[in-house]
């Protein structure tokens, strides 16, 4: 029997990448591998976790305040800790103090899969007393530059994340990341080699739906924030007034007041529809009613410039045509698979111009290519990748 635990500084039922990692491990187990799975997750509802239908042991630790919920005084205290180098108080927070005891309550673990770098110190401490344990970390973004356009963040939490990378990444046995650009940056800055591991959803057996000439629906789903230049979605929608296009936004935000401001402005634009968010399992089925999936990001941060977002692969499974700005990794993927159009530039005007150039036959052709790409780029592709990673960690699953 091999023992594997996931460490999540978030609610695993709300995050596609970590919940799908658990699904992959469960698939390996169902194929006959002798695995015992555990999850240590923040603020996870037991009923929602059980609804995933995965046989694993759930251990929860308490929630803490998000940046949206913290007071100015609390944010100032965090900044002070970061600037003085008092990082221990940001690692061993009151809500996380139970994590060592949770780990010690388990049988000796063979692999700890760390889904958030904030929990890497706990994995390293465990490995220090359990020498045969291996650590696999998912570096889904370049953490020291998460909010690089915010100077106060760089001088505060940016220093904290740089400290975590410098201090703890050397103890990691294996690392994965979401794009070639991120893999290269971790190699150049911290000397750690990352394996490419896309954020792939389950396979859905859909067929592309024909596009209606008089009504073409564009979908953007996911988080919105100033860093993502999300207010420019409003500008794009205004440019689509009196065209066949409707921009449908299924959006969330973790920044105080941003979603409310976005929605207030959106209601004034006839070509923009706010769509209520759905649970993770419903995103792809819900998306099939649209025609085009849009990736409108600007390279305003390193992470955005080199993103390979979940939504790209979710759009493929929904059999949508893709329209994206020319982000390096996304552009290469879309052009390689001929599943969409890449705009000339990053402005709302560039996106609108590309949309208005598209013929119905173009959109339907891109949908067919998305259908073709969807046969490969789904969870089972990552199943092979994960088996290879575990093999490198001396975990035999076949």
BALOBA-1460 file (C-alpha; in Angstrom, 3 decimals):
// residues 398
<rec num="1" residu="x" x="0.000" y="0.000" z="0.000"/>
<rec num="2" residu="x" x="1.254" y="3.479" z="-0.913"/>
<rec num="3" residu="x" x="0.015" y="6.490" z="1.021"/>
<rec num="4" residu="x" x="-0.509" y="9.803" z="-0.774"/>
<rec num="5" residu="x" x="-1.878" y="13.055" z="0.647"/>
<rec num="6" residu="x" x="-2.900" y="16.288" z="-1.050"/>
<rec num="7" residu="x" x="-2.257" y="19.522" z="0.862"/>
<rec num="8" residu="x" x="-4.584" y="22.338" z="-0.205"/>
<rec num="9" residu="x" x="-4.612" y="25.852" z="1.223"/>
<rec num="10" residu="x" x="-8.072" y="26.199" z="-0.322"/>
<rec num="11" residu="x" x="-11.352" y="24.316" z="-0.530"/>
<rec num="12" residu="x" x="-10.509" y="21.452" z="-2.880"/>
<rec num="13" residu="x" x="-14.099" y="21.196" z="-4.140"/>
<rec num="14" residu="x" x="-13.886" y="24.749" z="-5.521"/>
<rec num="15" residu="x" x="-10.588" y="24.502" z="-7.416"/>
<rec num="16" residu="x" x="-10.471" y="22.545" z="-10.677"/>
<rec num="17" residu="x" x="-6.756" y="21.772" z="-10.704"/>
<rec num="18" residu="x" x="-6.506" y="20.176" z="-7.266"/>
<rec num="19" residu="x" x="-9.864" y="18.372" z="-7.445"/>
<rec num="20" residu="x" x="-8.853" y="16.899" z="-10.800"/>
<rec num="21" residu="x" x="-5.523" y="15.773" z="-9.356"/>
<rec num="22" residu="x" x="-7.541" y="13.857" z="-6.763"/>
<rec num="23" residu="x" x="-9.729" y="12.425" z="-9.538"/>
<rec num="24" residu="x" x="-6.617" y="11.212" z="-11.359"/>
<rec num="25" residu="x" x="-5.294" y="9.480" z="-8.261"/>
<rec num="26" residu="x" x="-8.699" y="7.859" z="-7.802"/>
<rec num="27" residu="x" x="-8.612" y="6.612" z="-11.411"/>
<rec num="28" residu="x" x="-5.184" y="5.074" z="-10.800"/>
<rec num="29" residu="x" x="-6.574" y="3.419" z="-7.689"/>
<rec num="30" residu="x" x="-9.605" y="2.084" z="-9.588"/>
<rec num="31" residu="x" x="-7.243" y="0.531" z="-12.133"/>
<rec num="32" residu="x" x="-5.843" y="-1.631" z="-9.352"/>
<rec num="33" residu="x" x="-3.022" y="0.372" z="-7.792"/>
<rec num="34" residu="x" x="-2.868" y="-0.040" z="-4.027"/>
<rec num="35" residu="x" x="-3.199" y="3.560" z="-2.916"/>
<rec num="36" residu="x" x="-4.583" y="5.149" z="0.223"/>
<rec num="37" residu="x" x="-5.568" y="8.756" z="-0.456"/>
<rec num="38" residu="x" x="-5.952" y="11.594" z="2.022"/>
<rec num="39" residu="x" x="-6.757" y="15.265" z="1.593"/>
<rec num="40" residu="x" x="-5.888" y="18.083" z="3.974"/>
<rec num="41" residu="x" x="-7.971" y="21.023" z="2.789"/>
<rec num="42" residu="x" x="-8.971" y="24.427" z="4.045"/>
<rec num="43" residu="x" x="-12.625" y="25.055" z="4.914"/>
<rec num="44" residu="x" x="-13.980" y="22.120" z="2.927"/>
<rec num="45" residu="x" x="-17.601" y="21.102" z="3.358"/>
<rec num="46" residu="x" x="-17.824" y="17.347" z="3.979"/>
<rec num="47" residu="x" x="-21.010" y="16.942" z="1.945"/>
<rec num="48" residu="x" x="-19.520" y="18.747" z="-1.048"/>
<rec num="49" residu="x" x="-16.378" y="16.642" z="-0.774"/>
<rec num="50" residu="x" x="-18.378" y="13.403" z="-0.589"/>
<rec num="51" residu="x" x="-20.263" y="14.511" z="-3.700"/>
<rec num="52" residu="x" x="-16.988" y="14.137" z="-5.632"/>
<rec num="53" residu="x" x="-17.494" y="10.392" z="-5.210"/>
<rec num="54" residu="x" x="-13.846" y="9.693" z="-4.412"/>
<rec num="55" residu="x" x="-12.769" y="7.269" z="-1.711"/>
<rec num="56" residu="x" x="-10.318" y="9.285" z="0.361"/>
<rec num="57" residu="x" x="-9.861" y="10.597" z="3.876"/>
<rec num="58" residu="x" x="-10.705" y="14.279" z="4.329"/>
<rec num="59" residu="x" x="-9.120" y="16.400" z="7.043"/>
<rec num="60" residu="x" x="-10.061" y="20.062" z="7.275"/>
<rec num="61" residu="x" x="-8.427" y="23.071" z="8.836"/>
<rec num="62" residu="x" x="-10.082" y="26.414" z="9.427"/>
<rec num="63" residu="x" x="-10.579" y="29.284" z="7.061"/>
<rec num="64" residu="x" x="-8.709" y="32.563" z="7.209"/>
<rec num="65" residu="x" x="-9.571" y="35.958" z="5.803"/>
<rec num="66" residu="x" x="-9.089" y="36.669" z="2.124"/>
<rec num="67" residu="x" x="-7.573" y="39.943" z="0.957"/>
<rec num="68" residu="x" x="-11.135" y="41.079" z="0.265"/>
<rec num="69" residu="x" x="-12.153" y="40.408" z="3.868"/>
<rec num="70" residu="x" x="-9.118" y="41.770" z="5.720"/>
<rec num="71" residu="x" x="-9.203" y="45.218" z="7.325"/>
<rec num="72" residu="x" x="-6.638" y="47.874" z="6.470"/>
<rec num="73" residu="x" x="-5.032" y="47.281" z="9.857"/>
<rec num="74" residu="x" x="-4.691" y="43.560" z="9.140"/>
<rec num="75" residu="x" x="-3.190" y="44.224" z="5.712"/>
<rec num="76" residu="x" x="-0.733" y="46.695" z="7.261"/>
<rec num="77" residu="x" x="0.321" y="44.039" z="9.786"/>
<rec num="78" residu="x" x="1.031" y="41.565" z="6.976"/>
<rec num="79" residu="x" x="3.067" y="44.198" z="5.130"/>
<rec num="80" residu="x" x="5.061" y="44.896" z="8.291"/>
<rec num="81" residu="x" x="5.809" y="41.182" z="8.804"/>
<rec num="82" residu="x" x="7.001" y="40.864" z="5.212"/>
<rec num="83" residu="x" x="9.203" y="43.940" z="5.280"/>
<rec num="84" residu="x" x="10.822" y="42.867" z="8.556"/>
<rec num="85" residu="x" x="11.349" y="39.300" z="7.329"/>
<rec num="86" residu="x" x="9.034" y="37.831" z="9.960"/>
<rec num="87" residu="x" x="7.722" y="35.204" z="7.578"/>
<rec num="88" residu="x" x="7.159" y="32.482" z="10.161"/>
<rec num="89" residu="x" x="4.053" y="34.262" z="11.448"/>
<rec num="90" residu="x" x="2.614" y="34.185" z="7.911"/>
<rec num="91" residu="x" x="3.331" y="30.473" z="7.516"/>
<rec num="92" residu="x" x="2.250" y="29.124" z="10.891"/>
<rec num="93" residu="x" x="-1.021" y="31.005" z="11.098"/>
<rec num="94" residu="x" x="-3.600" y="30.045" z="13.743"/>
<rec num="95" residu="x" x="-5.792" y="28.178" z="11.265"/>
<rec num="96" residu="x" x="-2.845" y="26.075" z="9.999"/>
<rec num="97" residu="x" x="-1.369" y="25.087" z="13.355"/>
<rec num="98" residu="x" x="-3.266" y="21.790" z="13.317"/>
<rec num="99" residu="x" x="-1.689" y="20.626" z="10.035"/>
<rec num="100" residu="x" x="1.372" y="18.887" z="11.589"/>
<rec num="101" residu="x" x="-0.933" y="16.951" z="13.916"/>
<rec num="102" residu="x" x="-3.189" y="15.999" z="11.010"/>
<rec num="103" residu="x" x="-0.200" y="14.665" z="9.072"/>
<rec num="104" residu="x" x="1.107" y="12.782" z="12.098"/>
<rec num="105" residu="x" x="-2.296" y="11.143" z="12.598"/>
<rec num="106" residu="x" x="-1.914" y="9.400" z="9.219"/>
<rec num="107" residu="x" x="0.154" y="6.325" z="8.406"/>
<rec num="108" residu="x" x="3.639" y="7.346" z="7.174"/>
<rec num="109" residu="x" x="3.079" y="9.048" z="3.842"/>
<rec num="110" residu="x" x="4.942" y="8.084" z="0.673"/>
<rec num="111" residu="x" x="4.064" y="11.239" z="-1.283"/>
<rec num="112" residu="x" x="2.772" y="14.656" z="-0.290"/>
<rec num="113" residu="x" x="1.263" y="16.570" z="-3.211"/>
<rec num="114" residu="x" x="1.397" y="20.256" z="-2.315"/>
<rec num="115" residu="x" x="-1.247" y="22.263" z="-4.174"/>
<rec num="116" residu="x" x="-0.329" y="25.644" z="-2.620"/>
<rec num="117" residu="x" x="3.199" y="26.822" z="-1.908"/>
<rec num="118" residu="x" x="2.020" y="28.307" z="1.413"/>
<rec num="119" residu="x" x="1.779" y="24.727" z="2.707"/>
<rec num="120" residu="x" x="5.175" y="23.624" z="1.393"/>
<rec num="121" residu="x" x="6.896" y="24.389" z="4.752"/>
<rec num="122" residu="x" x="4.597" y="21.850" z="6.441"/>
<rec num="123" residu="x" x="5.465" y="19.222" z="3.822"/>
<rec num="124" residu="x" x="9.186" y="19.938" z="4.242"/>
<rec num="125" residu="x" x="8.932" y="19.634" z="8.023"/>
<rec num="126" residu="x" x="7.153" y="16.294" z="7.613"/>
<rec num="127" residu="x" x="9.787" y="15.065" z="5.156"/>
<rec num="128" residu="x" x="12.496" y="16.019" z="7.635"/>
<rec num="129" residu="x" x="11.145" y="13.439" z="10.088"/>
<rec num="130" residu="x" x="9.926" y="10.934" z="7.470"/>
<rec num="131" residu="x" x="12.977" y="10.547" z="5.242"/>
<rec num="132" residu="x" x="11.375" y="8.288" z="2.632"/>
<rec num="133" residu="x" x="8.497" y="10.699" z="1.941"/>
<rec num="134" residu="x" x="8.613" y="12.494" z="-1.422"/>
<rec num="135" residu="x" x="7.185" y="15.932" z="-2.194"/>
<rec num="136" residu="x" x="5.476" y="16.835" z="-5.466"/>
<rec num="137" residu="x" x="4.502" y="20.496" z="-5.739"/>
<rec num="138" residu="x" x="2.086" y="22.050" z="-8.212"/>
<rec num="139" residu="x" x="3.470" y="25.475" z="-9.169"/>
<rec num="140" residu="x" x="0.421" y="26.638" z="-11.069"/>
<rec num="141" residu="x" x="1.706" y="30.203" z="-11.287"/>
<rec num="142" residu="x" x="4.927" y="32.109" z="-10.690"/>
<rec num="143" residu="x" x="4.126" y="33.049" z="-7.117"/>
<rec num="144" residu="x" x="6.624" y="35.904" z="-6.499"/>
<rec num="145" residu="x" x="4.917" y="37.902" z="-9.269"/>
<rec num="146" residu="x" x="1.290" y="37.002" z="-8.569"/>
<rec num="147" residu="x" x="0.250" y="40.689" z="-8.307"/>
<rec num="148" residu="x" x="3.323" y="42.298" z="-9.799"/>
<rec num="149" residu="x" x="1.548" y="45.506" z="-10.813"/>
<rec num="150" residu="x" x="0.838" y="46.313" z="-7.167"/>
<rec num="151" residu="x" x="4.002" y="47.813" z="-5.670"/>
<rec num="152" residu="x" x="2.731" y="47.387" z="-2.118"/>
<rec num="153" residu="x" x="2.045" y="43.710" z="-2.801"/>
<rec num="154" residu="x" x="5.549" y="43.239" z="-4.248"/>
<rec num="155" residu="x" x="7.107" y="44.823" z="-1.166"/>
<rec num="156" residu="x" x="4.871" y="42.706" z="1.070"/>
<rec num="157" residu="x" x="3.531" y="39.312" z="0.042"/>
<rec num="158" residu="x" x="5.783" y="39.282" z="-3.019"/>
<rec num="159" residu="x" x="8.750" y="39.055" z="-0.646"/>
<rec num="160" residu="x" x="6.979" y="36.327" z="1.285"/>
<rec num="161" residu="x" x="6.448" y="34.178" z="-1.802"/>
<rec num="162" residu="x" x="10.027" y="34.762" z="-2.953"/>
<rec num="163" residu="x" x="11.158" y="33.585" z="0.494"/>
<rec num="164" residu="x" x="9.018" y="30.442" z="0.225"/>
<rec num="165" residu="x" x="10.514" y="29.654" z="-3.190"/>
<rec num="166" residu="x" x="14.118" y="30.306" z="-2.162"/>
<rec num="167" residu="x" x="13.872" y="28.482" z="1.164"/>
<rec num="168" residu="x" x="11.681" y="25.461" z="0.469"/>
<rec num="169" residu="x" x="11.757" y="24.603" z="-3.255"/>
<rec num="170" residu="x" x="15.229" y="22.988" z="-2.918"/>
<rec num="171" residu="x" x="13.601" y="20.249" z="-0.793"/>
<rec num="172" residu="x" x="11.027" y="19.331" z="-3.440"/>
<rec num="173" residu="x" x="11.452" y="16.028" z="-5.310"/>
<rec num="174" residu="x" x="9.213" y="16.861" z="-8.262"/>
<rec num="175" residu="x" x="7.454" y="19.983" z="-9.551"/>
<rec num="176" residu="x" x="4.781" y="20.544" z="-12.168"/>
<rec num="177" residu="x" x="3.487" y="23.716" z="-13.787"/>
<rec num="178" residu="x" x="0.893" y="24.790" z="-16.327"/>
<rec num="179" residu="x" x="2.917" y="26.274" z="-19.196"/>
<rec num="180" residu="x" x="6.328" y="26.222" z="-20.830"/>
<rec num="181" residu="x" x="6.893" y="29.848" z="-19.836"/>
<rec num="182" residu="x" x="6.322" y="29.156" z="-16.147"/>
<rec num="183" residu="x" x="8.528" y="26.053" z="-16.251"/>
<rec num="184" residu="x" x="11.361" y="28.078" z="-17.777"/>
<rec num="185" residu="x" x="11.020" y="30.872" z="-15.200"/>
<rec num="186" residu="x" x="11.192" y="28.514" z="-12.216"/>
<rec num="187" residu="x" x="14.285" y="26.937" z="-13.771"/>
<rec num="188" residu="x" x="16.036" y="30.263" z="-14.360"/>
<rec num="189" residu="x" x="15.134" y="31.906" z="-11.032"/>
<rec num="190" residu="x" x="15.192" y="28.993" z="-8.595"/>
<rec num="191" residu="x" x="16.988" y="26.185" z="-10.419"/>
<rec num="192" residu="x" x="14.019" y="23.840" z="-10.173"/>
<rec num="193" residu="x" x="12.946" y="21.707" z="-13.123"/>
<rec num="194" residu="x" x="9.185" y="21.582" z="-13.663"/>
<rec num="195" residu="x" x="7.271" y="19.041" z="-15.699"/>
<rec num="196" residu="x" x="4.537" y="20.471" z="-17.925"/>
<rec num="197" residu="x" x="1.109" y="19.461" z="-16.613"/>
<rec num="198" residu="x" x="-1.867" y="21.182" z="-18.249"/>
<rec num="199" residu="x" x="-5.095" y="21.851" z="-16.353"/>
<rec num="200" residu="x" x="-7.231" y="19.341" z="-18.218"/>
<rec num="201" residu="x" x="-10.905" y="18.632" z="-17.471"/>
<rec num="202" residu="x" x="-12.742" y="15.331" z="-17.898"/>
<rec num="203" residu="x" x="-13.754" y="14.252" z="-21.389"/>
<rec num="204" residu="x" x="-17.292" y="15.155" z="-22.476"/>
<rec num="205" residu="x" x="-18.823" y="13.383" z="-25.450"/>
<rec num="206" residu="x" x="-20.381" y="16.394" z="-27.148"/>
<rec num="207" residu="x" x="-20.656" y="17.390" z="-30.775"/>
<rec num="208" residu="x" x="-20.288" y="20.995" z="-31.973"/>
<rec num="209" residu="x" x="-23.583" y="22.794" z="-32.435"/>
<rec num="210" residu="x" x="-24.166" y="24.802" z="-35.621"/>
<rec num="211" residu="x" x="-23.708" y="28.551" z="-35.258"/>
<rec num="212" residu="x" x="-26.765" y="30.726" z="-35.872"/>
<rec num="213" residu="x" x="-26.055" y="33.680" z="-38.120"/>
<rec num="214" residu="x" x="-28.434" y="36.014" z="-36.296"/>
<rec num="215" residu="x" x="-27.259" y="35.185" z="-32.755"/>
<rec num="216" residu="x" x="-23.647" y="34.350" z="-31.894"/>
<rec num="217" residu="x" x="-22.908" y="33.878" z="-28.213"/>
<rec num="218" residu="x" x="-19.450" y="34.531" z="-26.753"/>
<rec num="219" residu="x" x="-18.559" y="33.109" z="-23.344"/>
<rec num="220" residu="x" x="-16.079" y="34.416" z="-20.803"/>
<rec num="221" residu="x" x="-16.089" y="32.461" z="-17.561"/>
<rec num="222" residu="x" x="-13.822" y="32.775" z="-14.563"/>
<rec num="223" residu="x" x="-12.321" y="35.363" z="-12.274"/>
<rec num="224" residu="x" x="-12.204" y="39.048" z="-13.041"/>
<rec num="225" residu="x" x="-9.775" y="41.546" z="-11.521"/>
<rec num="226" residu="x" x="-7.916" y="44.765" z="-12.328"/>
<rec num="227" residu="x" x="-4.765" y="42.730" z="-13.123"/>
<rec num="228" residu="x" x="-6.731" y="40.890" z="-15.792"/>
<rec num="229" residu="x" x="-7.916" y="44.196" z="-17.294"/>
<rec num="230" residu="x" x="-11.400" y="42.802" z="-16.818"/>
<rec num="231" residu="x" x="-13.202" y="46.126" z="-17.111"/>
<rec num="232" residu="x" x="-12.201" y="46.018" z="-20.779"/>
<rec num="233" residu="x" x="-14.775" y="43.272" z="-21.232"/>
<rec num="234" residu="x" x="-17.299" y="46.080" z="-20.849"/>
<rec num="235" residu="x" x="-15.573" y="48.022" z="-23.600"/>
<rec num="236" residu="x" x="-15.569" y="44.949" z="-25.837"/>
<rec num="237" residu="x" x="-19.300" y="44.470" z="-25.277"/>
<rec num="238" residu="x" x="-19.950" y="48.092" z="-26.224"/>
<rec num="239" residu="x" x="-18.084" y="47.530" z="-29.490"/>
<rec num="240" residu="x" x="-20.414" y="44.595" z="-30.217"/>
<rec num="241" residu="x" x="-23.669" y="46.562" z="-29.876"/>
<rec num="242" residu="x" x="-25.783" y="46.213" z="-33.044"/>
<rec num="243" residu="x" x="-23.872" y="43.114" z="-34.176"/>
<rec num="244" residu="x" x="-24.979" y="39.456" z="-33.997"/>
<rec num="245" residu="x" x="-22.696" y="38.960" z="-30.986"/>
<rec num="246" residu="x" x="-23.643" y="38.788" z="-27.312"/>
<rec num="247" residu="x" x="-20.878" y="38.594" z="-24.725"/>
<rec num="248" residu="x" x="-21.937" y="36.385" z="-21.824"/>
<rec num="249" residu="x" x="-19.897" y="36.784" z="-18.634"/>
<rec num="250" residu="x" x="-20.001" y="34.071" z="-15.969"/>
<rec num="251" residu="x" x="-17.742" y="35.851" z="-13.519"/>
<rec num="252" residu="x" x="-16.428" y="35.852" z="-9.949"/>
<rec num="253" residu="x" x="-13.981" y="38.105" z="-8.128"/>
<rec num="254" residu="x" x="-11.962" y="37.895" z="-4.935"/>
<rec num="255" residu="x" x="-11.283" y="41.632" z="-4.882"/>
<rec num="256" residu="x" x="-13.460" y="43.825" z="-2.736"/>
<rec num="257" residu="x" x="-16.135" y="45.682" z="-4.707"/>
<rec num="258" residu="x" x="-14.808" y="44.705" z="-8.140"/>
<rec num="259" residu="x" x="-17.575" y="42.294" z="-9.140"/>
<rec num="260" residu="x" x="-20.249" y="44.703" z="-7.923"/>
<rec num="261" residu="x" x="-18.775" y="47.549" z="-9.961"/>
<rec num="262" residu="x" x="-18.443" y="45.330" z="-13.033"/>
<rec num="263" residu="x" x="-22.059" y="44.158" z="-12.852"/>
<rec num="264" residu="x" x="-23.415" y="47.670" z="-12.246"/>
<rec num="265" residu="x" x="-21.780" y="48.844" z="-15.468"/>
<rec num="266" residu="x" x="-22.696" y="45.681" z="-17.360"/>
<rec num="267" residu="x" x="-26.437" y="46.106" z="-16.911"/>
<rec num="268" residu="x" x="-26.310" y="49.234" z="-19.082"/>
<rec num="269" residu="x" x="-24.867" y="47.371" z="-22.089"/>
<rec num="270" residu="x" x="-27.422" y="45.509" z="-24.251"/>
<rec num="271" residu="x" x="-24.795" y="43.221" z="-25.823"/>
<rec num="272" residu="x" x="-23.539" y="41.990" z="-22.433"/>
<rec num="273" residu="x" x="-25.259" y="39.347" z="-20.336"/>
<rec num="274" residu="x" x="-24.235" y="38.451" z="-16.780"/>
<rec num="275" residu="x" x="-24.590" y="34.690" z="-16.273"/>
<rec num="276" residu="x" x="-24.833" y="33.247" z="-12.744"/>
<rec num="277" residu="x" x="-21.798" y="31.097" z="-11.890"/>
<rec num="278" residu="x" x="-22.306" y="27.339" z="-11.697"/>
<rec num="279" residu="x" x="-20.477" y="24.653" z="-9.732"/>
<rec num="280" residu="x" x="-17.292" y="23.192" z="-11.148"/>
<rec num="281" residu="x" x="-18.949" y="20.068" z="-12.568"/>
<rec num="282" residu="x" x="-21.504" y="22.152" z="-14.475"/>
<rec num="283" residu="x" x="-19.110" y="24.586" z="-16.190"/>
<rec num="284" residu="x" x="-18.562" y="22.527" z="-19.347"/>
<rec num="285" residu="x" x="-22.191" y="21.329" z="-19.791"/>
<rec num="286" residu="x" x="-23.366" y="24.929" z="-19.298"/>
<rec num="287" residu="x" x="-20.780" y="26.200" z="-21.795"/>
<rec num="288" residu="x" x="-22.108" y="24.106" z="-24.683"/>
<rec num="289" residu="x" x="-24.907" y="26.592" z="-25.335"/>
<rec num="290" residu="x" x="-22.358" y="29.188" z="-26.513"/>
<rec num="291" residu="x" x="-20.392" y="29.494" z="-29.749"/>
<rec num="292" residu="x" x="-17.075" y="31.157" z="-28.936"/>
<rec num="293" residu="x" x="-14.915" y="30.979" z="-25.836"/>
<rec num="294" residu="x" x="-12.854" y="34.091" z="-25.306"/>
<rec num="295" residu="x" x="-9.445" y="34.526" z="-23.657"/>
<rec num="296" residu="x" x="-9.024" y="38.323" z="-23.539"/>
<rec num="297" residu="x" x="-5.973" y="38.699" z="-21.284"/>
<rec num="298" residu="x" x="-3.199" y="41.215" z="-21.764"/>
<rec num="299" residu="x" x="0.410" y="40.359" z="-20.842"/>
<rec num="300" residu="x" x="0.243" y="42.883" z="-17.993"/>
<rec num="301" residu="x" x="1.909" y="40.380" z="-15.659"/>
<rec num="302" residu="x" x="4.347" y="37.547" z="-16.216"/>
<rec num="303" residu="x" x="1.722" y="35.021" z="-15.127"/>
<rec num="304" residu="x" x="-0.845" y="36.308" z="-17.612"/>
<rec num="305" residu="x" x="1.712" y="36.476" z="-20.414"/>
<rec num="306" residu="x" x="2.456" y="32.776" z="-19.916"/>
<rec num="307" residu="x" x="-0.889" y="31.443" z="-18.748"/>
<rec num="308" residu="x" x="-2.571" y="28.305" z="-20.041"/>
<rec num="309" residu="x" x="-5.902" y="28.826" z="-18.310"/>
<rec num="310" residu="x" x="-8.372" y="26.131" z="-17.289"/>
<rec num="311" residu="x" x="-10.950" y="27.847" z="-19.454"/>
<rec num="312" residu="x" x="-9.017" y="27.083" z="-22.663"/>
<rec num="313" residu="x" x="-9.444" y="23.338" z="-22.170"/>
<rec num="314" residu="x" x="-12.979" y="23.726" z="-20.821"/>
<rec num="315" residu="x" x="-13.906" y="25.637" z="-23.989"/>
<rec num="316" residu="x" x="-12.486" y="22.748" z="-26.038"/>
<rec num="317" residu="x" x="-14.573" y="20.177" z="-24.162"/>
<rec num="318" residu="x" x="-17.657" y="22.359" z="-24.740"/>
<rec num="319" residu="x" x="-16.735" y="22.336" z="-28.478"/>
<rec num="320" residu="x" x="-16.448" y="26.124" z="-28.716"/>
<rec num="321" residu="x" x="-14.383" y="28.101" z="-31.181"/>
<rec num="322" residu="x" x="-11.568" y="29.953" z="-29.394"/>
<rec num="323" residu="x" x="-10.744" y="33.632" z="-29.776"/>
<rec num="324" residu="x" x="-7.677" y="34.725" z="-27.849"/>
<rec num="325" residu="x" x="-5.265" y="37.588" z="-27.618"/>
<rec num="326" residu="x" x="-1.713" y="36.660" z="-28.730"/>
<rec num="327" residu="x" x="-0.483" y="35.349" z="-25.378"/>
<rec num="328" residu="x" x="2.623" y="33.280" z="-26.075"/>
<rec num="329" residu="x" x="1.620" y="29.810" z="-24.832"/>
<rec num="330" residu="x" x="-2.096" y="30.098" z="-25.697"/>
<rec num="331" residu="x" x="-1.316" y="31.388" z="-29.190"/>
<rec num="332" residu="x" x="1.006" y="28.465" z="-29.906"/>
<rec num="333" residu="x" x="-1.579" y="25.944" z="-28.736"/>
<rec num="334" residu="x" x="-4.504" y="27.465" z="-30.653"/>
<rec num="335" residu="x" x="-2.498" y="27.836" z="-33.854"/>
<rec num="336" residu="x" x="-1.092" y="24.307" z="-33.592"/>
<rec num="337" residu="x" x="-4.606" y="22.876" z="-33.287"/>
<rec num="338" residu="x" x="-6.336" y="25.370" z="-35.655"/>
<rec num="339" residu="x" x="-9.176" y="25.603" z="-33.130"/>
<rec num="340" residu="x" x="-9.592" y="29.361" z="-33.084"/>
<rec num="341" residu="x" x="-8.466" y="32.826" z="-34.066"/>
<rec num="342" residu="x" x="-5.693" y="34.925" z="-32.542"/>
<rec num="343" residu="x" x="-6.144" y="38.691" z="-32.489"/>
<rec num="344" residu="x" x="-3.563" y="41.119" z="-33.861"/>
<rec num="345" residu="x" x="-3.196" y="42.916" z="-30.534"/>
<rec num="346" residu="x" x="-4.368" y="42.990" z="-26.937"/>
<rec num="347" residu="x" x="-6.912" y="45.814" z="-26.973"/>
<rec num="348" residu="x" x="-10.687" y="45.401" z="-26.910"/>
<rec num="349" residu="x" x="-10.720" y="46.908" z="-30.390"/>
<rec num="350" residu="x" x="-8.439" y="44.108" z="-31.657"/>
<rec num="351" residu="x" x="-10.762" y="41.449" z="-30.250"/>
<rec num="352" residu="x" x="-13.842" y="43.138" z="-31.723"/>
<rec num="353" residu="x" x="-12.147" y="43.459" z="-35.113"/>
<rec num="354" residu="x" x="-11.302" y="39.768" z="-35.153"/>
<rec num="355" residu="x" x="-14.844" y="38.791" z="-34.161"/>
<rec num="356" residu="x" x="-16.361" y="40.978" z="-36.852"/>
<rec num="357" residu="x" x="-14.078" y="39.419" z="-39.477"/>
<rec num="358" residu="x" x="-15.207" y="35.893" z="-38.660"/>
<rec num="359" residu="x" x="-17.686" y="34.205" z="-40.962"/>
<rec num="360" residu="x" x="-20.140" y="31.608" z="-39.723"/>
<rec num="361" residu="x" x="-18.166" y="29.020" z="-41.688"/>
<rec num="362" residu="x" x="-14.987" y="30.075" z="-39.832"/>
<rec num="363" residu="x" x="-16.643" y="29.652" z="-36.444"/>
<rec num="364" residu="x" x="-18.053" y="26.246" z="-37.373"/>
<rec num="365" residu="x" x="-14.651" y="25.138" z="-38.715"/>
<rec num="366" residu="x" x="-12.979" y="26.161" z="-35.448"/>
<rec num="367" residu="x" x="-15.650" y="24.261" z="-33.524"/>
<rec num="368" residu="x" x="-14.829" y="21.124" z="-35.506"/>
<rec num="369" residu="x" x="-11.126" y="21.540" z="-34.734"/>
<rec num="370" residu="x" x="-11.969" y="22.038" z="-31.054"/>
<rec num="371" residu="x" x="-13.913" y="18.787" z="-31.278"/>
<rec num="372" residu="x" x="-10.819" y="17.086" z="-32.678"/>
<rec num="373" residu="x" x="-8.524" y="18.575" z="-30.007"/>
<rec num="374" residu="x" x="-10.992" y="17.627" z="-27.261"/>
<rec num="375" residu="x" x="-10.377" y="13.940" z="-28.012"/>
<rec num="376" residu="x" x="-6.798" y="14.309" z="-26.734"/>
<rec num="377" residu="x" x="-6.728" y="17.148" z="-24.229"/>
<rec num="378" residu="x" x="-8.740" y="15.782" z="-21.333"/>
<rec num="379" residu="x" x="-8.170" y="14.207" z="-17.940"/>
<rec num="380" residu="x" x="-7.017" y="10.842" z="-19.285"/>
<rec num="381" residu="x" x="-4.039" y="12.499" z="-20.990"/>
<rec num="382" residu="x" x="-2.928" y="13.718" z="-17.569"/>
<rec num="383" residu="x" x="-3.483" y="10.209" z="-16.230"/>
<rec num="384" residu="x" x="-0.486" y="9.026" z="-18.256"/>
<rec num="385" residu="x" x="1.528" y="12.058" z="-17.154"/>
<rec num="386" residu="x" x="0.761" y="11.471" z="-13.474"/>
<rec num="387" residu="x" x="1.661" y="7.784" z="-13.699"/>
<rec num="388" residu="x" x="5.031" y="8.797" z="-15.151"/>
<rec num="389" residu="x" x="5.568" y="11.340" z="-12.372"/>
<rec num="390" residu="x" x="4.744" y="8.777" z="-9.692"/>
<rec num="391" residu="x" x="7.072" y="6.278" z="-11.358"/>
<rec num="392" residu="x" x="9.896" y="8.834" z="-11.112"/>
<rec num="393" residu="x" x="9.077" y="9.124" z="-7.413"/>
<rec num="394" residu="x" x="9.419" y="5.314" z="-7.088"/>
<rec num="395" residu="x" x="5.664" y="4.849" z="-6.695"/>
<rec num="396" residu="x" x="4.775" y="1.845" z="-8.843"/>
<rec num="397" residu="x" x="1.167" y="2.045" z="-10.033"/>
<rec num="398" residu="x" x="1.193" y="-0.529" z="-12.840"/>
